[in-house]
């Protein structure tokens, strides 16, 4: 069987599975949860400055949602100039700092956020006010690495064959991504998110920014608004998943993006097919089949609910950093820096040192 036939056949199977699993098991439990407040501190030091230097950090989400209230984003850049740049449409906040040649580049961002487990009861009509046409249109647009034409649309049409409503399409695409992709631990960071390359090459391995980008692109290509929500894991999972939470108060490598899909009767609905694949790969003893109990539970729950041991940064794609001479970022979750010699690799510890620590400071806001 060739790859295109496989995708078409598997897509039809996924659509059939989708229609029988409409309500997340944890919806009522998660909806009854309390708000928890955290302080997240990011400290960055540029180890090999050269000439005029810049550091940029993603701020906590600059929009209030049912799952996150950002109480403050406070920042200091001793000896440098710093400001917060905001883009309301993508809920993007960029803490941008610039340093003269004789100044040691260091930046600290302290974010306080309140989080509440997020679930949508898909068995009943939602009560959220409808999103504006402008907002929905914005989250239907293609981006550089998330196109909505060609092989992306062809794949989405096959995956949603037989689906007639937005709910059925959204669920069918979720099942398709879970069935056809895999988490590749060799990928740097959270991945590149180049979905046309993934589909044309047949290599459907990646991390959250790859697998969830597939969901966003496929959904948008068939007229269902969807968006990445880029963020950071900041606490352990209370639902028993070792792979979906932190073991300590260090969140330096906790970056993770999720997805929301817009369904007219329910508003923005949380989904996360990438984390289903993370559970399958990493949950002890590892390399679990999709039929394993823990993977099946994650697969069922992660269409319609999120455990909020995670904070959101933004919805942004193709991010232009203020004052940068470099290319736009595909997404903005990791600290970034630039010297007179160019953009610094955020994964190079010899040039770029940063640490993110987390402290829970209270409940009920």
N, C-alpha and C positions, 0 to 999 in steps of 0.2 A: 504494500500500500504506500503510495507516495505521500509527501508531507501535506499537500493541499487536500487530498482525499481524507487524510487522517484528521485534519483540522475541521473539515466539514462534518464528518461523521461524529467526531467527539463533541462538536458544538451542539448538534442535535440531541445527543445523549444528555449533555449538561442542561439544556433547556428543559428536558423532561424532568430531571432531578429537581430543578429549581422550583417548579410549580408546587411541589409537595412540602416545601419547608419555608413557610412564610413568616413565622414568628420566632424571634430569638428567645431561647429558653430563659435567659437571664433578664429579660426586659423588666419585669415587675420588681425584681430584686435590685437591679441597678437604678431604676427610677426612684426607689425609696432611699437611696444612699444620701449621706450628708456631704456638705461642702468641706473640703480640707484645704488648708492654706500652707503654702510652701515658699521658702526663700531659696532662689537659685542664683549662685554667684559664679560668674565667669571671669577668670583672670588670664590675661594674655601678655606675653612678653616676646618681642621680636629680637631674636638673639644675634642676628647679623644685619644690622641696619646699614643703609647706604643712601646718602643724600637725604632728600625729603622722603619721609616714610608715612604710610597710611595703615590703619587697622580698622576693620569693619566687623561688627557683631550683629547677629539677628536679635531683635528685641522680642519679648513675649508679645503674643497676638494683640494688636491694637484695636480689637473689637470684642464686645461682650457677646458670648454665646451661651447656649444651654449647658455647656460643659466647662467653660473657663471664664473667669473674671480676672483680668489683669489689673492688679491694684497699683503697681508702680513699676517703672523701669528707670533706675537711677544709675548714673555712670560717672566715672572720674578718669581723667587722663593727665596725670601730673606733668606739667611742662608742655603739654600739647593743647590743641584746640579740638573741641568735640561737640557734636550736635546730634539730635535725633531727626532723621528724615523719614517721612511717612507717606505711604500710598494707600489711601482708604480702600480703593477697589480690590486690591489683593491683600488687605489687612497687614501690610508689610511695614515694619519699623526697622530702620537701619541705623545703628549707632556708628557714626563715622568720626574717626579721630585722625588728625594730621600732626606730624612732629617735624620740627626743624632738624637739620643735620647734626646739631650738637646735643640733642635731647634723646634720652633713652626711651624707646617706645614701649609703654606699658599702658594697658587699658583694663578697667574693671567695670563690669556691668552686674548690678544686683536687681533681679526681677522678683517681685512678690506676686504670686498668683493664687487664686482659689479655684479648685477643681472639683467636679462632681461627676460620678459615673454617668455615662450617656447612653440611653437606650430609647428606641422608638418602637412603640407597640404597633406593629404592622397589621394587626388584626382589627384595628379600629381606626376611624378617621382621625387625623391629627388636628391639633388646635393651634399650631404655629401660623402666624400671618404669612400670606404668600410672599415670595420674593419678587422683586421688581423685574419687569421685562429686561431692563438694562443689565441687572445682575445676572440673570439667567443667560442672556446672550453672551456676556463676557466669559462665562464658564462653558460655552460651546465652541470657543475659538481655538484653532490649532496654534501650536507653538513650534519653535524650531525643532525640538526633538519629539514632540507629541503631535504629529500630523493627524488629519482626520479623513484623508483621501486614500486612493490606491489600495494597497494591500491591507491597510488598517480597516478601511470600510468594508472591503471584501470579507475579511475575517470576522468582523462584527456581524455582518449580515448572515453569515453561516452560523455563528454562535447563537444568534437570536432567532433562527428559523422557527416559525410557529408561534413566536411570542407576539402578542398584539398590544399589550399595555406597557407603559413605562416601567411598572413594577416587574413585569415578566422579563422585559429586556434587561433591566438592571440586575436581576437575580441570575439570568442565564449567562451574562457576561462574567459575573462573579464566579459561577461554577466553572466556566470555561477557563478562567485564569488559574483557579485552584487546580484543575485537572491537568492543564497543559504546561505549566511552568514548574521550575524548581529553584530553590535557594542555592546560590553558588557562593560558598564562603571565601573563594579566592578573589572576589571582586573588591576593589578598594572602596572604602567609605560605604556609602549607601547606593552606589552604582551611578550610571550615566543617564539612564532613562531614554535611550535612543530606540524607540519602539519600532520604527520602520526597519532599522538594521536587524533587530531581534527577529521580526517576522520574515524578512527576506532571507536571512541566513538560516533560519530554523533553530537558532540557538536561543531558547526561551529560559535560560538560566540568568539569575541576577539577584539583586537585593531589593529592598523596599522601593527605592526610586526607579527601579526597572519594572518590577512586577506590578506595582500599583500605577505606574505610568501606563502600562498596557490597559489597565481597567479604565483609566480616565480617557485615553484616546479612543478605545473601542466604544465607550458609552457616548462620548461626544459625537462620534462619527454617525451614530444612528439617532441623533437628536435628543439625547438624554444629558442634561447638564451634569457635570461632575468636576470635582476639583481635588488636587492634592492638598493635604494639610501637613505642612512640614513642621517637625517638632523634635522633642527630646524625652526619652524615658527618664523619670526622676525618682521612682520608688519601686519597691518590690511588688510583685503581683499578689493580690489577696485571693486570687482564684486558683492558685495552685500551679501556675505556669512558671517554671524556673527560667525558661527562655524569654519570657516577655516582661521581665522586670530587672531591677538592679539588685545586686547582692550587698552593696555598700552604699555610702553616701556620695560616691564619686560617679558623676554622670558624664565624664569627659568623652566617652565613646558611646553614649546612649542615643545618638541621633536616630530618628525613625520618622518616616512619613506615613500618613494614613490617607484615607479618601472619604469624601462625602459625595453622595449622589442625590440629585434633587428629584423627588417624587411628588407630584402635585397634591396628593391627598395627605402627605406627611411632612412636607418641607425637606430640609437637608437631612439625609439619613446616613449614619456612620457605617462604613464597611472597611475591611482590611484583609484582602486575600493574601497579601504578602506575609502577614503574620501567621496565617494558616500553614504556609510553607516553612516558616521559621520553626514553628512547633514540630512539624514533621521531621525536620533535619536535626534540631538541637535538643528537643525535650528528651531527657534520659529514658532509655539507654542510647538514643540517637537513631537517625535514619528510620523513623517509624513510617509504616504504610498509612495511606489516607484512611484506611479502615480502622486504624487503632482508635481506642476510645477517646484519648485525649485530643487527637487530631480531629476526630469527628465532632467533638464538642466545640473546639475552636472554630471549625468550619461552619457549624450551625450558628454559633453566637456572633461571629464577626461579620455577619450581614444583618445589621440593625442595632449593634451595640458596641461600645468601647469601654473597657476598664480605664479609668482616668488616673493611672499612675504615670501619666505622660502629659507634657505641656505642649501647646501649639505655639509656633512662631509666625507662620504666614501661609498664604495660598499662592505665592508668587512663582512665576516662570521667567526665564530670560532676564535675570535681574542685573540691572546696571548699577554698579557701585559708585556713589558720588565721588567725583574727583579722580576716578581710576582711568589709567591709560589702557587697561586690559579689556578683554572681551567680556560680554555679559556672562553671568553664571547661569547654568541650567536651572539651579535651585539654590536657596540660601539657608543652610542649616549649620554649616561649619564656620568658625572664625576664619576671616580672610585678612591678608596683609599684602602690601606692595612696597617695594623700595625703588630707588632710581634704576635698579637693574631689572625690574619687572615683578610680576606676581609671584608670591612665595607659595610653595607647596604646603598646604595646611596639614599634610600628613608627614612632613619632614621634621622630626624632633630636634635635629641639629640647627635648624633655622627658626623654628616657630614653636614656642612652648605655651601651652594653655592647659588650664584645669577648670573643670566645672564641678562645684560641690552643691549639695542640696541639704536643706534642713526643713523638717516640718515644724511649723510654728503655731498651729492652732486649727480649730474646727469651727464651722458655722460662721459665715460672714453675713 
